């Protein structure tokens, strides 16, 4: 029986954590406040 190698990076876990953080940080914001939040907290793409 083969065992799966342990993942070094779990994409689902990371994106779920990001989604939950954004939801918590932006709860109760108006649309304008939400737009400002997004502009201030943009993700940096790594190439």
mmCIF file of the N, C-alpha and C atoms, coordinates in Angstrom:
data_MODEL
# 
_entry.id   MODEL 
# 
loop_
_atom_site.group_PDB 
_atom_site.id 
_atom_site.type_symbol 
_atom_site.label_atom_id 
_atom_site.label_alt_id 
_atom_site.label_comp_id 
_atom_site.label_asym_id 
_atom_site.label_entity_id 
_atom_site.label_seq_id 
_atom_site.pdbx_PDB_ins_code 
_atom_site.Cartn_x 
_atom_site.Cartn_y 
_atom_site.Cartn_z 
_atom_site.occupancy 
_atom_site.B_iso_or_equiv 
_atom_site.pdbx_formal_charge 
_atom_site.auth_seq_id 
_atom_site.auth_comp_id 
_atom_site.auth_asym_id 
_atom_site.auth_atom_id 
_atom_site.pdbx_PDB_model_num 
ATOM 1   N N  . UNK A 1 1  ? 0.839   -1.174 0.000   1.00 0.00 ? 1  UNK A N  1 
ATOM 2   C CA . UNK A 1 1  ? 0.000   0.000  0.000   1.00 0.00 ? 1  UNK A CA 1 
ATOM 3   C C  . UNK A 1 1  ? 0.889   1.245  0.000   1.00 0.00 ? 1  UNK A C  1 
ATOM 4   N N  . UNK A 1 2  ? 0.580   2.170  -0.905  1.00 0.00 ? 2  UNK A N  1 
ATOM 5   C CA . UNK A 1 2  ? 1.357   3.402  -0.998  1.00 0.00 ? 2  UNK A CA 1 
ATOM 6   C C  . UNK A 1 2  ? 0.742   4.488  -0.126  1.00 0.00 ? 2  UNK A C  1 
ATOM 7   N N  . UNK A 1 3  ? 1.599   5.300  0.446   1.00 0.00 ? 3  UNK A N  1 
ATOM 8   C CA . UNK A 1 3  ? 1.109   6.451  1.206   1.00 0.00 ? 3  UNK A CA 1 
ATOM 9   C C  . UNK A 1 3  ? 1.369   7.710  0.397   1.00 0.00 ? 3  UNK A C  1 
ATOM 10  N N  . UNK A 1 4  ? 0.461   8.665  0.523   1.00 0.00 ? 4  UNK A N  1 
ATOM 11  C CA . UNK A 1 4  ? 0.629   9.916  -0.212  1.00 0.00 ? 4  UNK A CA 1 
ATOM 12  C C  . UNK A 1 4  ? 1.728   10.743 0.437   1.00 0.00 ? 4  UNK A C  1 
ATOM 13  N N  . UNK A 1 5  ? 2.563   11.376 -0.392  1.00 0.00 ? 5  UNK A N  1 
ATOM 14  C CA . UNK A 1 5  ? 3.583   12.252 0.193   1.00 0.00 ? 5  UNK A CA 1 
ATOM 15  C C  . UNK A 1 5  ? 2.907   13.472 0.829   1.00 0.00 ? 5  UNK A C  1 
ATOM 16  N N  . UNK A 1 6  ? 3.501   13.959 1.911   1.00 0.00 ? 6  UNK A N  1 
ATOM 17  C CA . UNK A 1 6  ? 2.916   15.112 2.590   1.00 0.00 ? 6  UNK A CA 1 
ATOM 18  C C  . UNK A 1 6  ? 3.129   16.363 1.739   1.00 0.00 ? 6  UNK A C  1 
ATOM 19  N N  . UNK A 1 7  ? 2.080   17.165 1.628   1.00 0.00 ? 7  UNK A N  1 
ATOM 20  C CA . UNK A 1 7  ? 2.162   18.380 0.830   1.00 0.00 ? 7  UNK A CA 1 
ATOM 21  C C  . UNK A 1 7  ? 3.020   19.417 1.544   1.00 0.00 ? 7  UNK A C  1 
ATOM 22  N N  . UNK A 1 8  ? 3.830   20.109 0.744   1.00 0.00 ? 8  UNK A N  1 
ATOM 23  C CA . UNK A 1 8  ? 4.631   21.192 1.290   1.00 0.00 ? 8  UNK A CA 1 
ATOM 24  C C  . UNK A 1 8  ? 3.763   22.443 1.398   1.00 0.00 ? 8  UNK A C  1 
ATOM 25  N N  . UNK A 1 9  ? 2.881   22.642 0.425   1.00 0.00 ? 9  UNK A N  1 
ATOM 26  C CA . UNK A 1 9  ? 2.019   23.818 0.379   1.00 0.00 ? 9  UNK A CA 1 
ATOM 27  C C  . UNK A 1 9  ? 0.599   23.361 0.083   1.00 0.00 ? 9  UNK A C  1 
ATOM 28  N N  . UNK A 1 10 ? -0.328  23.657 0.973   1.00 0.00 ? 10 UNK A N  1 
ATOM 29  C CA . UNK A 1 10 ? -1.724  23.264 0.799   1.00 0.00 ? 10 UNK A CA 1 
ATOM 30  C C  . UNK A 1 10 ? -2.521  24.474 0.317   1.00 0.00 ? 10 UNK A C  1 
ATOM 31  N N  . UNK A 1 11 ? -2.785  24.531 -0.975  1.00 0.00 ? 11 UNK A N  1 
ATOM 32  C CA . UNK A 1 11 ? -3.454  25.672 -1.595  1.00 0.00 ? 11 UNK A CA 1 
ATOM 33  C C  . UNK A 1 11 ? -4.825  25.931 -0.998  1.00 0.00 ? 11 UNK A C  1 
ATOM 34  N N  . UNK A 1 12 ? -5.619  24.896 -0.830  1.00 0.00 ? 12 UNK A N  1 
ATOM 35  C CA . UNK A 1 12 ? -6.979  25.063 -0.311  1.00 0.00 ? 12 UNK A CA 1 
ATOM 36  C C  . UNK A 1 12 ? -6.938  25.665 1.092   1.00 0.00 ? 12 UNK A C  1 
ATOM 37  N N  . UNK A 1 13 ? -6.052  25.167 1.922   1.00 0.00 ? 13 UNK A N  1 
ATOM 38  C CA . UNK A 1 13 ? -5.940  25.665 3.297   1.00 0.00 ? 13 UNK A CA 1 
ATOM 39  C C  . UNK A 1 13 ? -5.544  27.145 3.313   1.00 0.00 ? 13 UNK A C  1 
ATOM 40  N N  . UNK A 1 14 ? -4.594  27.528 2.464   1.00 0.00 ? 14 UNK A N  1 
ATOM 41  C CA . UNK A 1 14 ? -4.128  28.916 2.414   1.00 0.00 ? 14 UNK A CA 1 
ATOM 42  C C  . UNK A 1 14 ? -5.228  29.842 1.917   1.00 0.00 ? 14 UNK A C  1 
ATOM 43  N N  . UNK A 1 15 ? -5.892  29.476 0.819   1.00 0.00 ? 15 UNK A N  1 
ATOM 44  C CA . UNK A 1 15 ? -6.939  30.340 0.284   1.00 0.00 ? 15 UNK A CA 1 
ATOM 45  C C  . UNK A 1 15 ? -8.132  30.437 1.229   1.00 0.00 ? 15 UNK A C  1 
ATOM 46  N N  . UNK A 1 16 ? -8.440  29.373 1.928   1.00 0.00 ? 16 UNK A N  1 
ATOM 47  C CA . UNK A 1 16 ? -9.529  29.414 2.907   1.00 0.00 ? 16 UNK A CA 1 
ATOM 48  C C  . UNK A 1 16 ? -9.177  30.387 4.038   1.00 0.00 ? 16 UNK A C  1 
ATOM 49  N N  . UNK A 1 17 ? -7.932  30.362 4.492   1.00 0.00 ? 17 UNK A N  1 
ATOM 50  C CA . UNK A 1 17 ? -7.492  31.276 5.551   1.00 0.00 ? 17 UNK A CA 1 
ATOM 51  C C  . UNK A 1 17 ? -7.538  32.724 5.074   1.00 0.00 ? 17 UNK A C  1 
ATOM 52  N N  . UNK A 1 18 ? -7.125  32.974 3.827   1.00 0.00 ? 18 UNK A N  1 
ATOM 53  C CA . UNK A 1 18 ? -7.172  34.327 3.266   1.00 0.00 ? 18 UNK A CA 1 
ATOM 54  C C  . UNK A 1 18 ? -8.612  34.803 3.180   1.00 0.00 ? 18 UNK A C  1 
ATOM 55  N N  . UNK A 1 19 ? -9.498  33.949 2.688   1.00 0.00 ? 19 UNK A N  1 
ATOM 56  C CA . UNK A 1 19 ? -10.918 34.307 2.551   1.00 0.00 ? 19 UNK A CA 1 
ATOM 57  C C  . UNK A 1 19 ? -11.528 34.649 3.904   1.00 0.00 ? 19 UNK A C  1 
ATOM 58  N N  . UNK A 1 20 ? -11.219 33.849 4.916   1.00 0.00 ? 20 UNK A N  1 
ATOM 59  C CA . UNK A 1 20 ? -11.766 34.096 6.253   1.00 0.00 ? 20 UNK A CA 1 
ATOM 60  C C  . UNK A 1 20 ? -11.224 35.390 6.846   1.00 0.00 ? 20 UNK A C  1 
ATOM 61  N N  . UNK A 1 21 ? -9.941  35.704 6.594   1.00 0.00 ? 21 UNK A N  1 
ATOM 62  C CA . UNK A 1 21 ? -9.354  36.945 7.104   1.00 0.00 ? 21 UNK A CA 1 
ATOM 63  C C  . UNK A 1 21 ? -10.008 38.154 6.454   1.00 0.00 ? 21 UNK A C  1 
ATOM 64  N N  . UNK A 1 22 ? -10.192 38.112 5.135   1.00 0.00 ? 22 UNK A N  1 
ATOM 65  C CA . UNK A 1 22 ? -10.827 39.227 4.425   1.00 0.00 ? 22 UNK A CA 1 
ATOM 66  C C  . UNK A 1 22 ? -12.261 39.399 4.910   1.00 0.00 ? 22 UNK A C  1 
ATOM 67  N N  . UNK A 1 23 ? -12.985 38.316 5.075   1.00 0.00 ? 23 UNK A N  1 
ATOM 68  C CA . UNK A 1 23 ? -14.370 38.392 5.547   1.00 0.00 ? 23 UNK A CA 1 
ATOM 69  C C  . UNK A 1 23 ? -14.437 39.017 6.939   1.00 0.00 ? 23 UNK A C  1 
ATOM 70  N N  . UNK A 1 24 ? -13.519 38.627 7.812   1.00 0.00 ? 24 UNK A N  1 
ATOM 71  C CA . UNK A 1 24 ? -13.497 39.176 9.174   1.00 0.00 ? 24 UNK A CA 1 
ATOM 72  C C  . UNK A 1 24 ? -13.123 40.658 9.153   1.00 0.00 ? 24 UNK A C  1 
ATOM 73  N N  . UNK A 1 25 ? -12.117 41.018 8.354   1.00 0.00 ? 25 UNK A N  1 
ATOM 74  C CA . UNK A 1 25 ? -11.643 42.405 8.294   1.00 0.00 ? 25 UNK A CA 1 
ATOM 75  C C  . UNK A 1 25 ? -12.663 43.351 7.680   1.00 0.00 ? 25 UNK A C  1 
ATOM 76  N N  . UNK A 1 26 ? -13.497 42.855 6.767   1.00 0.00 ? 26 UNK A N  1 
ATOM 77  C CA . UNK A 1 26 ? -14.402 43.733 6.021   1.00 0.00 ? 26 UNK A CA 1 
ATOM 78  C C  . UNK A 1 26 ? -15.850 43.647 6.477   1.00 0.00 ? 26 UNK A C  1 
ATOM 79  N N  . UNK A 1 27 ? -16.113 42.892 7.518   1.00 0.00 ? 27 UNK A N  1 
ATOM 80  C CA . UNK A 1 27 ? -17.483 42.735 8.001   1.00 0.00 ? 27 UNK A CA 1 
ATOM 81  C C  . UNK A 1 27 ? -18.062 44.092 8.402   1.00 0.00 ? 27 UNK A C  1 
ATOM 82  N N  . UNK A 1 28 ? -19.218 44.430 7.852   1.00 0.00 ? 28 UNK A N  1 
ATOM 83  C CA . UNK A 1 28 ? -19.908 45.672 8.193   1.00 0.00 ? 28 UNK A CA 1 
ATOM 84  C C  . UNK A 1 28 ? -19.430 46.896 7.428   1.00 0.00 ? 28 UNK A C  1 
ATOM 85  N N  . UNK A 1 29 ? -18.490 46.734 6.500   1.00 0.00 ? 29 UNK A N  1 
ATOM 86  C CA . UNK A 1 29 ? -17.993 47.875 5.724   1.00 0.00 ? 29 UNK A CA 1 
ATOM 87  C C  . UNK A 1 29 ? -18.984 48.256 4.634   1.00 0.00 ? 29 UNK A C  1 
ATOM 88  N N  . UNK A 1 30 ? -18.962 49.544 4.284   1.00 0.00 ? 30 UNK A N  1 
ATOM 89  C CA . UNK A 1 30 ? -19.715 49.984 3.113   1.00 0.00 ? 30 UNK A CA 1 
ATOM 90  C C  . UNK A 1 30 ? -18.922 49.577 1.879   1.00 0.00 ? 30 UNK A C  1 
ATOM 91  N N  . UNK A 1 31 ? -19.551 49.708 0.705   1.00 0.00 ? 31 UNK A N  1 
ATOM 92  C CA . UNK A 1 31 ? -18.861 49.338 -0.531  1.00 0.00 ? 31 UNK A CA 1 
ATOM 93  C C  . UNK A 1 31 ? -17.619 50.200 -0.740  1.00 0.00 ? 31 UNK A C  1 
ATOM 94  N N  . UNK A 1 32 ? -17.721 51.503 -0.451  1.00 0.00 ? 32 UNK A N  1 
ATOM 95  C CA . UNK A 1 32 ? -16.570 52.400 -0.615  1.00 0.00 ? 32 UNK A CA 1 
ATOM 96  C C  . UNK A 1 32 ? -15.432 52.009 0.330   1.00 0.00 ? 32 UNK A C  1 
ATOM 97  N N  . UNK A 1 33 ? -15.752 51.668 1.561   1.00 0.00 ? 33 UNK A N  1 
ATOM 98  C CA . UNK A 1 33 ? -14.734 51.226 2.516   1.00 0.00 ? 33 UNK A CA 1 
ATOM 99  C C  . UNK A 1 33 ? -14.102 49.913 2.051   1.00 0.00 ? 33 UNK A C  1 
ATOM 100 N N  . UNK A 1 34 ? -14.928 49.030 1.493   1.00 0.00 ? 34 UNK A N  1 
ATOM 101 C CA . UNK A 1 34 ? -14.435 47.749 0.990   1.00 0.00 ? 34 UNK A CA 1 
ATOM 102 C C  . UNK A 1 34 ? -13.469 47.956 -0.172  1.00 0.00 ? 34 UNK A C  1 
ATOM 103 N N  . UNK A 1 35 ? -13.816 48.858 -1.083  1.00 0.00 ? 35 UNK A N  1 
ATOM 104 C CA . UNK A 1 35 ? -12.928 49.162 -2.216  1.00 0.00 ? 35 UNK A CA 1 
ATOM 105 C C  . UNK A 1 35 ? -11.594 49.705 -1.726  1.00 0.00 ? 35 UNK A C  1 
ATOM 106 N N  . UNK A 1 36 ? -11.628 50.596 -0.744  1.00 0.00 ? 36 UNK A N  1 
ATOM 107 C CA . UNK A 1 36 ? -10.400 51.154 -0.178  1.00 0.00 ? 36 UNK A CA 1 
ATOM 108 C C  . UNK A 1 36 ? -9.568  50.051 0.481   1.00 0.00 ? 36 UNK A C  1 
ATOM 109 N N  . UNK A 1 37 ? -10.226 49.151 1.192   1.00 0.00 ? 37 UNK A N  1 
ATOM 110 C CA . UNK A 1 37 ? -9.538  48.017 1.817   1.00 0.00 ? 37 UNK A CA 1 
ATOM 111 C C  . UNK A 1 37 ? -8.818  47.181 0.753   1.00 0.00 ? 37 UNK A C  1 
ATOM 112 N N  . UNK A 1 38 ? -9.510  46.899 -0.345  1.00 0.00 ? 38 UNK A N  1 
ATOM 113 C CA . UNK A 1 38 ? -8.903  46.104 -1.412  1.00 0.00 ? 38 UNK A CA 1 
ATOM 114 C C  . UNK A 1 38 ? -7.707  46.821 -2.029  1.00 0.00 ? 38 UNK A C  1 
ATOM 115 N N  . UNK A 1 39 ? -7.817  48.135 -2.220  1.00 0.00 ? 39 UNK A N  1 
ATOM 116 C CA . UNK A 1 39 ? -6.705  48.898 -2.790  1.00 0.00 ? 39 UNK A CA 1 
ATOM 117 C C  . UNK A 1 39 ? -5.491  48.903 -1.865  1.00 0.00 ? 39 UNK A C  1 
ATOM 118 N N  . UNK A 1 40 ? -5.717  48.934 -0.567  1.00 0.00 ? 40 UNK A N  1 
ATOM 119 C CA . UNK A 1 40 ? -4.618  48.971 0.399   1.00 0.00 ? 40 UNK A CA 1 
ATOM 120 C C  . UNK A 1 40 ? -4.014  47.594 0.657   1.00 0.00 ? 40 UNK A C  1 
ATOM 121 N N  . UNK A 1 41 ? -4.749  46.538 0.386   1.00 0.00 ? 41 UNK A N  1 
ATOM 122 C CA . UNK A 1 41 ? -4.309  45.186 0.743   1.00 0.00 ? 41 UNK A CA 1 
ATOM 123 C C  . UNK A 1 41 ? -4.220  44.266 -0.463  1.00 0.00 ? 41 UNK A C  1 
ATOM 124 N N  . UNK A 1 42 ? -3.637  44.743 -1.536  1.00 0.00 ? 42 UNK A N  1 
ATOM 125 C CA . UNK A 1 42 ? -3.525  43.911 -2.731  1.00 0.00 ? 42 UNK A CA 1 
ATOM 126 C C  . UNK A 1 42 ? -2.473  42.826 -2.524  1.00 0.00 ? 42 UNK A C  1 
ATOM 127 N N  . UNK A 1 43 ? -2.756  41.665 -3.082  1.00 0.00 ? 43 UNK A N  1 
ATOM 128 C CA . UNK A 1 43 ? -1.792  40.572 -3.026  1.00 0.00 ? 43 UNK A CA 1 
ATOM 129 C C  . UNK A 1 43 ? -0.670  40.831 -4.023  1.00 0.00 ? 43 UNK A C  1 
ATOM 130 N N  . UNK A 1 44 ? 0.527   40.468 -3.652  1.00 0.00 ? 44 UNK A N  1 
ATOM 131 C CA . UNK A 1 44 ? 1.680   40.617 -4.522  1.00 0.00 ? 44 UNK A CA 1 
ATOM 132 C C  . UNK A 1 44 ? 1.858   39.306 -5.274  1.00 0.00 ? 44 UNK A C  1 
ATOM 133 N N  . UNK A 1 45 ? 1.941   39.386 -6.598  1.00 0.00 ? 45 UNK A N  1 
ATOM 134 C CA . UNK A 1 45 ? 2.138   38.168 -7.380  1.00 0.00 ? 45 UNK A CA 1 
ATOM 135 C C  . UNK A 1 45 ? 3.628   37.843 -7.443  1.00 0.00 ? 45 UNK A C  1 
ATOM 136 N N  . UNK A 1 46 ? 3.931   36.584 -7.304  1.00 0.00 ? 46 UNK A N  1 
ATOM 137 C CA . UNK A 1 46 ? 5.310   36.114 -7.339  1.00 0.00 ? 46 UNK A CA 1 
ATOM 138 C C  . UNK A 1 46 ? 5.512   35.369 -8.641  1.00 0.00 ? 46 UNK A C  1 
ATOM 139 N N  . UNK A 1 47 ? 6.581   35.696 -9.331  1.00 0.00 ? 47 UNK A N  1 
ATOM 140 C CA . UNK A 1 47 ? 6.864   35.027 -10.609 1.00 0.00 ? 47 UNK A CA 1 
ATOM 141 C C  . UNK A 1 47 ? 8.107   34.196 -10.514 1.00 0.00 ? 47 UNK A C  1 
# 
